Amino acid sequence: MTVTTDCPKRCPATDISVLIVGAGVAGLMAALECWRNGHEVRIIERSPEQVTTGDSFTIGPSAIRALNHWPKMVEENEKIAHNPTISFHSVNGTRATAPKHIDYTQGQDSKNVPERVHRHWRPQYHDMLSKQLSTVGINVEYGHKAVEYFEDGPTGRGGIVLENGDRIDADVIVAADGIGSRSTRATMGREIQARPSGEAMYRTAFPVEIAMADPVVRERFPVVEGNEGPIELWIGEQVRFYIGRTADTISWILSHKDHADATESWSQNSDLEEVLKLTATIPDWPEVADRLIRLTPKDRLLHFRVMWRDPQPSWVSPAGRIVQIGDAAHTYVPESGNGATQAFEDAVSLATCLRMAGKTNEVPWALKIHNRLRFVRVSCLQKLGLINQKGYSRAPSKSDQTPKALRYLMAEWIWRHNPETYAEENYNKVLHHLQQGGPFQDTNIPRGHVYRDWTIDEILGQHERGEEVELDGDWM
């Protein structure tokens, strides 16, 4: 196939075959980056067709930077992104702070500070990645569900067993199949235990014209022009209500105390009447919010149970032929604001490490190096999400105040990172560290931070005792 001129120049072929399991944003970006880095790529997905549902996420600068290799996606990304403002409100909708654009932290050494935050609707972003993948001659193979992962050390191959019994193997198996991936048995030797956080979320996104058909809703949430994307966060004692909208889409999320019918799934629909039963118990809850909820298409409402997992240090199988990325390797609570960005960083780092390895017999070292380069950074951001979850318990009282939770997310150590350059500069250092025990100091984490392992129980215990979670180093 002739590759079009809007695609990047491809690195020399490595002859490393990569099978990617899962065609979410992590898997699609991994496929693109593996192709660009010279690897042979195949991608499969359990769904029978491309998923076109979902709401919004933020793509941070460390992920946006990777698009610079893909001219067409740079252009498309700017078209579909919206630039959010955020305002805080009481639970009855009364505004406590004026709408304000979120600014990235600019330290003394900051260079090329991002001009704006990029927030996207998941279906649009997914479609952009899918179209780009097609231009390089790779199409997602739908309807292929992996039920088992395996590897054969002597042959240097990994593989999967499909639901129909077929087996597929490759030099590298990339598990990008999300929460609850079967790959964890291959990497950790066991399932990772999840525990309920005590929180669940009703969430949806749908065309804004549906909401604008109600004059009361239209007056309270007027039409948005251009690429603006106002976000309102209503905060109450037991609930948080998020309303985000752009010129074409409106989204709402109602976070509340967990109850049994919520599941940790992005595909299970829920019942609007259950939401309205809940809002009827909230003091001072306004009618306009219920009117917006009632307008939600029945097939667009999810009830997602937020689960907690301890950091998972090993994303690589013993023989080094299977590696997890994205949610399969590390889950985030929504307040982390980093799930999609870290999935992209994984994709870029992994593809780069495989290029640095250069040949199939070095693949196990490449995967282990990638794991070591990424784990501490990812763990720091997981911890930050738990701290932020607690920090969103009340709205700021001053109109010019930016909550600490938002300032954490805009920190320079987060936005300035370049996962490709980091992998190139540190590949051999980590190889020496792993093979000979030489020192290696992470520099993609908060300056001055000395990492130590932590657990969910430790953080929860501090919260319950009313203690601040101690963060050494410069996290802002």
C-alpha positions in Angstrom: 0.0 0.0 0.0 1.2 3.5 -0.8 1.4 5.6 2.3 0.0 9.2 1.8 2.2 12.3 2.4 0.2 13.3 5.5 1.8 10.3 7.3 5.2 10.5 9.1 8.4 9.1 7.7 8.7 5.5 9.0 11.8 4.3 10.9 13.8 1.4 9.5 12.1 -1.9 9.8 12.9 -3.9 13.0 11.1 -7.1 11.9 9.5 -7.1 15.4 5.9 -8.4 15.1 3.4 -6.7 17.5 -0.1 -7.9 18.2 -2.2 -5.3 20.0 -5.3 -6.6 21.8 -7.8 -3.8 22.2 -8.8 -0.9 20.0 -9.5 1.8 22.5 -7.4 5.0 22.4 -4.4 3.2 24.0 -4.4 0.4 21.5 -4.9 2.6 18.5 -2.1 5.0 19.5 0.2 2.0 20.2 -0.6 0.7 16.7 0.3 4.0 15.1 3.5 4.5 17.1 4.6 0.9 16.6 4.1 1.3 12.8 6.0 4.6 12.8 8.9 3.0 14.8 9.3 0.3 12.2 7.5 -2.7 13.7 5.0 -5.0 12.1 1.5 -4.4 13.6 -1.7 -6.2 13.9 -4.6 -5.0 16.1 -7.7 -6.9 17.2 -10.8 -5.8 19.2 -13.5 -7.9 21.0 -16.4 -5.5 20.1 -18.1 -6.4 16.8 -17.7 -2.9 15.5 -16.1 0.5 16.3 -17.5 1.9 19.6 -19.0 5.3 19.1 -20.2 6.1 22.6 -18.5 7.8 25.6 -18.1 11.2 27.0 -15.1 13.5 27.4 -11.5 13.4 28.6 -8.5 15.7 28.7 -5.4 14.9 26.6 -2.4 16.5 28.2 0.6 18.1 26.4 2.8 15.0 26.8 0.3 13.1 24.7 -0.5 16.0 22.3 3.2 16.3 21.6 3.3 12.8 20.1 0.9 14.0 17.4 3.6 16.2 16.0 4.8 13.2 14.0 1.4 12.9 12.4 0.6 16.2 10.4 -3.0 15.2 9.6 -3.8 14.5 13.2 -2.2 17.7 14.4 -4.7 19.5 12.1 -7.6 17.4 13.1 -6.8 17.6 16.8 -7.1 21.3 16.8 -10.5 21.2 15.0 -12.1 18.7 17.4 -10.6 20.0 20.7 -12.4 22.4 22.9 -10.8 24.8 25.4 -12.7 24.5 28.7 -13.5 27.0 31.4 -14.5 25.8 34.8 -16.7 27.3 37.4 -17.6 25.9 40.8 -21.2 25.9 42.2 -23.2 24.9 45.2 -25.3 21.8 44.7 -28.4 24.0 43.9 -26.5 25.4 40.9 -25.6 28.8 42.5 -22.2 29.9 41.2 -19.4 30.3 43.7 -16.6 31.1 41.2 -16.5 32.9 37.8 -15.8 30.7 34.8 -12.0 30.6 34.3 -9.7 29.0 31.8 -7.3 26.5 33.3 -3.7 27.5 32.9 -0.6 25.2 33.0 1.9 26.0 35.8 4.8 28.0 34.6 7.9 27.6 36.7 11.2 29.5 36.6 12.6 27.0 34.0 9.4 26.5 32.0 9.8 26.6 28.2 7.1 26.3 25.6 4.2 26.4 28.1 1.1 25.0 26.4 -1.3 27.7 25.3 -4.5 25.8 26.2 -6.0 22.7 27.6 -7.2 20.2 25.0 -10.4 18.4 26.0 -12.1 16.0 23.6 -15.2 13.9 23.1 -14.0 10.3 23.2 -15.9 9.2 20.0 -14.4 12.0 17.9 -10.9 11.4 19.2 -11.2 7.6 18.6 -12.4 8.2 15.1 -9.4 10.5 14.4 -7.0 7.7 15.4 -8.9 5.1 13.5 -8.8 7.1 10.2 -5.1 7.7 10.6 -4.5 4.0 11.2 -6.3 3.2 8.0 -4.1 5.5 6.0 -1.0 3.4 6.9 -2.7 0.2 5.8 -3.8 -1.2 9.2 -7.4 -2.0 9.9 -8.8 -3.1 13.2 -10.0 -6.7 13.2 -13.3 -6.6 15.1 -15.1 -9.5 16.9 -11.9 -11.1 18.2 -12.1 -11.6 22.0 -9.0 -12.8 23.8 -9.8 -15.1 26.7 -6.2 -16.2 27.5 -2.7 -14.9 27.2 0.4 -17.2 26.9 4.1 -17.1 26.0 6.7 -19.6 25.0 10.1 -18.5 26.2 12.2 -21.0 24.0 10.5 -19.8 20.8 10.5 -16.1 21.8 6.8 -15.7 21.1 3.8 -14.6 23.0 0.2 -15.2 22.1 -3.5 -15.2 22.8 -6.3 -17.7 22.7 -9.6 -16.3 21.2 -13.0 -17.2 22.4 -13.5 -19.5 19.4 -10.3 -21.4 20.2 -8.1 -19.9 17.6 -4.5 -18.9 18.6 -2.6 -15.9 17.4 1.1 -15.3 18.3 3.7 -12.6 17.7 7.0 -11.4 19.1 5.2 -8.9 21.3 1.6 -9.1 22.7 0.3 -5.7 23.8 -2.6 -6.0 26.2 -4.6 -2.8 25.7 -7.9 -4.4 26.5 -8.7 -2.3 29.6 -9.9 -2.9 33.1 -10.1 -6.6 34.0 -7.8 -7.7 31.2 -7.0 -11.4 31.2 -3.4 -10.5 30.7 -2.8 -9.9 34.4 -2.5 -13.6 35.1 0.4 -13.6 32.7 2.1 -10.6 34.1 1.4 -10.8 37.9 0.5 -14.5 38.1 -2.9 -13.6 39.6 -5.8 -11.2 39.3 -5.4 -7.8 40.8 -8.0 -7.3 43.5 -10.2 -4.2 43.1 -12.1 -2.7 46.0 -15.1 -0.4 45.8 -14.2 3.3 46.4 -17.6 4.0 47.8 -18.4 6.2 44.8 -20.3 5.6 41.5 -21.1 7.9 38.6 -24.1 8.2 36.3 -22.6 9.7 33.2 -23.6 10.5 29.6 -22.9 12.6 26.5 -25.3 13.4 23.7 -26.0 15.9 20.9 -26.6 19.4 22.4 -29.6 20.1 20.2 -31.5 17.5 22.2 -30.9 19.6 25.4 -31.6 22.9 23.6 -35.1 21.7 22.7 -36.2 22.5 26.2 -36.4 26.3 26.7 -35.7 26.1 30.4 -32.5 24.1 29.9 -31.5 26.3 27.0 -31.8 29.4 29.2 -29.7 27.9 32.0 -27.1 26.3 29.7 -27.1 28.6 26.6 -25.6 27.6 23.2 -21.8 27.6 23.0 -20.0 29.1 20.1 -16.6 28.0 18.5 -14.3 25.8 20.5 -15.3 27.0 23.9 -16.3 24.3 26.4 -17.7 25.6 29.7 -17.6 23.1 32.6 -19.7 23.6 35.7 -18.9 21.6 38.9 -21.7 21.5 41.4 -20.5 20.3 44.8 -22.7 19.0 47.6 -22.1 17.0 50.8 -23.0 13.7 49.2 -22.8 14.3 45.4 -21.0 16.2 42.7 -22.7 17.1 39.4 -20.6 17.9 36.4 -22.0 19.6 33.3 -19.8 20.1 30.3 -20.9 21.4 26.9 -19.6 22.5 23.5 -21.2 23.7 20.3 -22.3 20.1 19.4 -22.3 18.0 22.6 -23.5 18.2 26.2 -22.4 15.9 28.9 -23.3 15.4 32.6 -21.9 13.2 35.4 -23.5 12.7 38.7 -21.1 11.3 41.3 -22.7 9.8 44.4 -22.4 7.2 47.1 -21.9 3.7 45.6 -24.8 1.3 45.4 -25.1 -2.2 44.1 -26.4 -1.8 40.5 -23.3 0.2 39.3 -20.7 -1.8 37.5 -17.1 -1.1 36.4 -18.0 -1.1 32.8 -18.2 1.5 30.0 -20.9 -0.5 28.1 -23.7 -1.2 30.5 -26.7 1.1 30.1 -28.7 2.4 33.1 -32.2 3.7 33.9 -33.0 7.4 34.0 -35.6 6.8 36.7 -33.0 5.6 39.1 -31.1 8.9 38.7 -34.3 10.9 39.4 -34.9 8.9 42.5 -31.5 9.9 43.7 -31.8 13.6 42.9 -35.2 13.6 44.7 -33.2 13.0 47.9 -30.8 15.9 47.4 -31.9 19.1 49.3 -32.3 22.2 47.1 -31.7 20.2 43.9 -33.0 22.4 41.1 -35.7 21.5 38.6 -33.5 22.5 35.6 -31.0 19.8 36.4 -33.8 17.1 36.4 -35.1 18.5 33.1 -31.6 18.0 31.6 -31.4 14.5 33.0 -34.8 13.6 31.6 -33.6 14.6 28.1 -30.8 12.0 28.1 -31.3 9.3 25.4 -32.0 6.0 27.1 -29.2 4.2 25.3 -26.6 6.9 26.4 -26.7 6.6 30.2 -24.0 4.6 32.0 -23.7 3.8 35.7 -20.0 3.4 36.4 -18.7 2.0 39.7 -15.4 3.6 40.7 -13.0 1.0 42.0 -9.6 1.3 43.6 -6.5 -0.8 42.9 -3.1 -0.7 44.4 -0.3 0.3 42.0 0.7 -2.7 39.9 4.5 -2.8 39.6 4.8 -5.5 36.9 3.2 -5.0 33.5 5.5 -7.5 31.7 5.2 -11.3 31.7 8.2 -13.5 33.0 9.5 -14.3 29.5 9.1 -10.7 28.4 6.7 -11.3 25.5 3.5 -9.8 26.9 3.1 -6.2 28.1 0.1 -4.2 29.4 -0.6 -0.6 28.6 -3.4 1.9 29.6 -6.1 0.7 32.0 -4.9 -2.9 31.7 -1.7 -1.8 33.5 -2.8 1.1 35.7 -6.3 2.4 36.5 -7.1 5.9 37.6 -10.0 7.5 39.4 -11.7 10.2 37.3 -10.2 13.0 39.5 -6.8 12.0 38.2 -7.5 13.7 34.9 -4.7 11.6 33.4 -6.0 8.2 32.3 -6.0 8.9 28.5 -2.8 10.9 28.7 -0.9 8.1 30.5 -2.2 5.6 28.0 -0.8 7.7 25.2 2.5 8.0 27.0 2.6 4.2 27.4 2.1 3.8 23.7 4.9 6.1 22.7 7.3 4.8 25.3 6.7 1.2 24.4 7.1 1.7 20.6 10.3 3.7 21.2 11.8 1.0 23.5 11.1 -1.6 20.9 12.9 0.5 18.3 15.8 1.0 20.7 16.0 -2.8 21.1 16.1 -3.2 17.3 15.7 -6.9 17.0 13.4 -9.7 18.3 15.8 -11.3 20.7 16.1 -8.0 22.7 12.3 -7.6 23.0 12.2 -8.9 26.7 14.7 -6.3 27.8 12.8 -3.6 25.8 9.5 -4.4 27.7 11.2 -4.5 31.1 12.9 -1.1 30.4 9.6 0.4 29.3 8.0 -0.9 32.5 10.8 0.7 34.6 10.7 4.0 32.8 6.9 4.3 33.4 5.9 2.7 36.7 7.1 5.4 39.2 5.5 8.2 37.2 2.3 6.4 36.8 2.2 5.5 40.5 2.7 9.2 41.4 -0.2 10.2 39.3 -2.4 7.5 40.7 -1.7 8.8 44.2 -2.4 12.3 43.0 -5.8 11.2 41.8 -6.7 9.8 45.2 -5.7 13.1 46.9 -7.7 15.1 44.3 -10.7 12.9 44.9 -10.7 14.1 48.5 -9.9 17.7 47.4 -13.1 18.1 45.3 -15.3 17.7 48.4 -16.2 21.5 48.6 -16.2 24.4 46.2 -13.8 27.3 46.6 -15.4 30.4 48.2 -13.4 33.1 46.4 -14.0 33.9 42.8 -10.2 34.1 42.0 -9.2 30.9 43.8 -8.0 27.9 41.8 -8.5 24.7 43.8 -5.4 22.8 44.8 -6.7 19.8 42.9 -6.6 21.7 39.6 -3.2 23.2 40.3 -1.8 19.7 40.9 -3.0 18.6 37.5 -1.5 21.6 35.7 2.0 21.0 37.2 5.1 21.4 35.0 6.4 17.9 35.8 3.2 16.5 34.3 2.9 18.6 31.1 6.6 19.0 30.2 7.4 15.2 29.9 8.3 13.8 26.5 8.0 10.0 26.7 9.8 9.4 23.4 12.8 11.5 24.3 12.8 10.1 27.8 12.9 6.5 26.5 15.7 7.4 24.0 17.9 9.1 26.6 17.4 6.5 29.4 17.1 3.2 27.6 20.7 2.2 28.1 20.8 3.6 31.6 17.9 1.4 32.6 19.4 -1.6 30.8 22.5 -1.2 32.9 20.4 -0.7 36.0 18.4 -3.9 35.4 21.4 -6.1 34.3 24.1 -4.9 36.6 22.3 -3.1 39.4 23.7 0.4 38.6 21.7 3.4 39.9 18.8 4.9 38.0 17.1 8.1 39.1 13.6 8.9 37.7 13.3 12.4 36.3 9.8 12.2 35.0 8.3 12.7 38.5 8.0 15.7 40.9 11.4 17.3 41.5 12.8 16.3 44.9 10.4 13.4 45.4 11.8 10.2 46.8 9.5 7.4 45.7 8.3 4.6 48.0 5.7 2.0 47.5 2.2 2.8 48.9 -1.2 1.2 49.1 -4.8 2.3 48.9 -5.3 1.3 52.6 -2.5 3.7 53.6 -4.1 6.6 51.8 -7.6 5.8 53.1 -6.3 5.5 56.6 -4.8 9.0 56.4 -8.1 10.4 55.0 -10.1 8.7 57.8 -7.8 10.2 60.5 -8.2 13.6 58.9 -4.5 13.7 58.0 -3.0 15.4 54.9 -1.3 12.9 52.6 2.4 13.9 52.7 3.9 14.7 49.4 7.7 15.3 49.5 9.2 17.3 46.6 7.6 19.8 44.3 4.3 18.5 43.1 3.0 21.8 41.9 
